[in-house]
Amino acid sequence: MNEPSPRDRIREKALELGFDLVGFAPVSLDEGVQSNLDGYLAAGMHGEMDWMVAKAERRRQPSALWPDARSVIALAMNYTPADGALDSLDQPGVGHLSVYARGRDYHDVVKKQLKALGRWICETFPGDVKVFVDTAPVMEKPVAQQAGLGWQGKHTNLVSREHGSWLFLGEVFTTLEFADDAAETDHCGSCRNCLDACPTNAFPAPYQIDARRCISYLTIEHKGPIDRELRPFMGNRIYGCDDCLAACPWNKFAQTAPVTEMRARPELAAPKLTDLARLSDSAFRTFFSRTAIKRIGRDRFVRNVMIALGNVGGDDAVEAAKERLQDESALVRGAAVWALSQLLTAEAFDRLRQKWRMREDDTHVIEEWDAVHVSQTFAPNER
């Protein structure tokens, strides 16, 4: 009986550790991928993510990260939600969090399993490894496509015929040399469900995303005030956006992810916005301990909560927003001004303006008082 090959043994071990897809790819990317990256950066569609420019050379070719590497083992972990990914969207009084953020920080979980696989490889074969998750300058999706895990869909995320669009990615670079798996081909066809689902029209064309309009970017990466034009389209999304992922027809083949340490925390399924608005820095860090949300910090998160309150309201929304007019963070105060402009009558908002604008010393917040478009909707306690 033939002994399993090193490739087969690695694949078997990776599946045992909880990965759902495993493939082998070269330590190189074709010129088309590099050209797409250069065009994306030149157009400024990366927004404030300056690290993409600073590390572009290393992103263009995986070999630049580790010249000794001879193969890349690409891996994917399924996180298909058990319940509807969009169930909490646009519900008064509650916030909507991206599916992946409702449990343990996937960076920690995936990296832990990548390290376990890497250790096993080093103990079993005469070679060395380095492991990467998406905090490293690896073009994960093109690498995964070359390894046959799936293809980069029109929403720019990886799509698998077995797991749809719900996948975490990671890589093990190794000095061992393996035969490459066949690259996966594109199976999107004429479908444009993901493009049409985007609330902010962040896709200028299929397979292109303008981060400056993407809600995931705006709520996570963007550090300053969010463009007033885009705020109404954010609804109650306070961290990330799953609309394009959830719209993918290939999700119908995905099986619910097994219960793991990344399973969703019940209190994050539809958290109350007014509770989140009142989180201090220490309370924020405690409540979101071990989640990806903790990474953006309290001020940026409460900015998102204020915008959500302005969009969907709810009991005590006006009072919670008024409290943030005294927040230490100008970013939060400015967002609170906008929220109140959406929740109050013109007369009630003008009374607040007269009281608070003269006390404000931050230029941005003053601009919010002066430039907001006052909604004519009536808050329940202002009728």
N, C-alpha and C positions, 0 to 999 in steps of 0.2 A: 504494500500500500504506500502510495506516494505521500511524503511529508508535505504539509501545507507550506506554501512559499512565504517569505518574509512579508510580502504585501498582504497576503491573506491573513497572516497572524496579526499584523498591525490593524487591519480592518476589523477583525474579530474582537481584538482588545478594545478598540475605540467604541464599538457598539456596546460592549460589556460595560464600559464606563458611562454610558448614557448618551453618546452621540447617535444621531439618526442617519447621517449620511457621511460617507468617507470617500475621498478620491485623491489621486496623485497627479501632480501638475509639475511642469518645468519651472525653473527659477527665472522666468522671463515672461514678458508680456509683448504682444505684437505691437507694431507701430501705430495701428489704428487706435488702440487703447491710450497710448501715450499722447497721440494727437488730440483725442477727445479731452483729455485732462488739460492740455495746454490751452485749448480753445475755451474750456469752461472757466479757467482762471483768468484768461485774458478778457473775457466778457464780464468779469466781476461777479459772476453768479454764486460765488462762494461766500459773499457777504463779508462779515467780520472775522471769518475763520482764517486769520492770517497764517496760522500754522500750516495750512494747506500749501501756501506759496513758499513758506520757509523750508518745507520738507518735500517740495515737489520733485526734486532730483531723486530722492530715495523712493518716492511713490512710483516714479516712472518705471523702475525696474526692481523687482523683489531682491535680486542679487545684490543691489546696493546696500541693503540692510545687513547682509552677511555674505561676503564674497566666497566663503568656504562652503556654503550650502550647495547641494547638488539636486535636491528634490524638495517639493513642498507637499505636505500632507494637508489637504483642505478638509475641514470638518464642519458639520452643521448640526445644530440642536433644535428640535422642534419645540415651539411654545404656543401651539394652537390653543386658544382659550376654550374653556368648557362652556361658557355662556356667551351671549351675544357681545361682540367686541364694542358695539356702539350703543348698547342699551341705555347708558346714562347720558347720552348726548341731548343737549338742549332741554334738560329737565330743570324747572325752576328750583333754585336753592341749592343745587348740588354741582360739584365739579366733575369733569371727565378727565381721567388719566389714561394715557396710552397703556395698552395691555401689558407690555413688557415691564412697565414701571410699577406695577401693583404688587410685586413680590420682591424677593431678594435681588440685589444688583447683579445683573447677568454677567457683568465683567468679572466679578469675583467668582461666580459659580463656574463659568466656562473656563476661566484661566486655571482654576483649581483642577478641573478635569484634564485640561491640556497638559498641565505639569505632571499629573499622574501618568498620562500616556507617554510623555517625554521621558520620565524616569524609567518606565518599563522598557521603552525602546533602547535606552542607554544600557540597561542591565541585561538586555537580551541580545543586542547586536553590537558589533564593533563600530560605533559611530557616535556623533554628538548631535545635539538638537538645540533649537531656540524656539520658544512659543510666543505667539502674538494673538491679541484680541484687537478690537477696533480702536484702541487708544494708540496703537503704533501706526506708522505711515505705510500700511500695506493696502493695496487696492484689492480688498477682500472679494468683492463681487466678481470682477474679471478673473481673479485667480480661481474662485470657486467654479465659475463657468468652464474654465480650462480643465478643471479636475472632474467635470461631468456631474457636479452636484445639482445644477440647474442652469437657468439662463437669466440674464439681467433684463427684467421686464420693462415695459414702457414707463412704469413708475420709478425706474432705476434701481429697484430692489431685486434681490434674487428670488426667482420663482422655481419651485420644484413640482414635478408632476405628482409626487407622492405627498408633499407637505404644503403645497400652495406657497403663500408669501410669508408664513409665520416661521422664520428661521433666524437663529443666532449663528454667527460665523466665527471661526477661529482657524489658526494655522499652526502647524509644526514644521519649521524649517529643519532640514537634517543634512548632514554630510554624507549620508547613505544615498545611493543613486538607485532610483526605481524607474521602471517603465511608466510612461504617462498614460493616464486614462484618456479615453476619447472625450473631447470637449462636447458639451451639450449645445444643441441648436435652439434657436428661438421658436417658441410655440405660442406666441401671443396672437398671431394672425391679424385679423382686422379688428379685434376687440379693442375698445378704448374705455372700458368701464372705470379703470383706475384714474385716467385722465379727467373724465367727466365728474368723478366723485370729489375732486379737490375743491374745498370751499373757497380758496383764494386764487385759483387759476395759476398755480405755481409751475405748471408744465408749459413752457413756451412751445414745445414740440414733443412728440413721443421720444422717450429715452433721454430727455433733458429736463433737469429740474433747476429752477431758480430759487436758491435757498432764501433769498431776500423776501420771498412771498410765502415760503413754506411755514406752516404753523409749528411743525416740530422745531425748525430752526429758531423761529421767533420766540417760542416759549422756553427754549433750552439754551441755545448758543448766544442769542442776541442779548447784549448786556444793557442797552439803553431803553428809552421809551419806544414803544412799538408804534409804527406808522398809524395815524388816525384812520386812514383809508381802510386799513386791514382789520382794525379792531372789531367792527360789527360782524365780520365773517368768522371770527374765532369762536363765537358761541360761548360755551362753557368749558372749552378745552384749556386746561390749566397746565398740562405737561404732555407735550407730544401730540401726535395726530395719527390715527389709524385708518382714516377714511379710504385712502388709496389701497392700502393692504387688504382691508376688509372687502373691498369691491372685486377682488380678483376671483374669477370663476374657478381657477385651479384649487381654491380653498375647499371645494366640495370633496376633494379626495383626501384632505388632511384628517388625521385622527387626533382627538384631543390629547394634548401633552400629558404624560404620566404625572402623578402627584410627586413633586420634588420640592427641594428647598426654595425653588423659585415660584411656588404656587402663590396665587393672588391672596393678599390679606383682605378679609371681608370688609374691613373698615375703609379700604381704598376703592371699593367698587363704585361708590357714589358718595364721596365725602361731602359733608355740609360746608358750603362756602363760607358762611359766617364764622364757623369754628376755625377754618383755615386762615381767615383774614385776621384773626386775633392771636395768631401764633407769634410768640417772641422768638428771638434767634435760638435760644437754648431749647425752647419747646419744639421748634421746627426740627432742630437736629435730633432731638429725642424721638419725636413722632415718626420721622422718616429715616431713622437709623437703619443702616444696611440696605437701603434702597438707592436706586440711581438718582432719585429726585434730590436727595441730600446734596448731590454734587453742585447744583446750581445756586445754592444758598437761599436764605430766607427772603431777602429783599426782591430778588428776581421772581421768586415763586409768588410772593404776595402781590407783586405787580400783575401777574397773570390772573390771580384770584380777583383782583379789583376789576379787571376787564370782563371777566366772566360774570361778576355781580352786575355790572352795567348792562350786560347782554340778556341775562335770564332772570335777574332779580331774585325774589323769594322773601320769606318772612325775615324781618329784621335786617334786610339788605341795606336800607338807607342808613340805619344807625351804625352798622358795621363799617360802611364806607366813610361816614362822618368821623368816626374814631381815627381813621387812618390819615385824616388831614393834619394830625399832630404827630405823625410817624417820624422817626429820626431819619428815615431814608427819603430823599427827594424823589427818587424813582417811584416809591410807593405813594407818596403824596400826590404826585402828578397823575398817576393812574386812578387814585381815589377821586380826584376832581372830575376826570372823565366819566367815571362810574356814576357819580352823582348827577352829572349833566344828562345822563340817560334815564335816571330813576325819578328825578324830580320835575315838577312843573317849571316853566321858565321863571315864574315869580319866586318860587321857593329857592331855585338855584341862584337867582340874583341876590337874594338875601344872604345866602352863604358867601357869595362872592364879595359882597360889601364887608362882611365880617372878617374873612380870612385872607383875601388877596393882599391887603396892606401889611399883614404880618409876615408875608412870605418873602424870603430873600434869595430863593433859587430862581434863576432865569427861566429854566424849563417849566417849573411849576407855575410861574406867573404867566407864561405863554399858554399853558393849559387853561388857566382861568379866563384868559382873554380870547382864546381861539376855538374853544369847543363849540360844537353845534348843539344847542340845547334842544333836547327831545321834548315833545309835547305829551308824552305819556305821563300818567299820574301814578305816583307811588301810593300804596294803600293808606299810609298815614299822612298823606299830603293832599287828599281830595278836598 
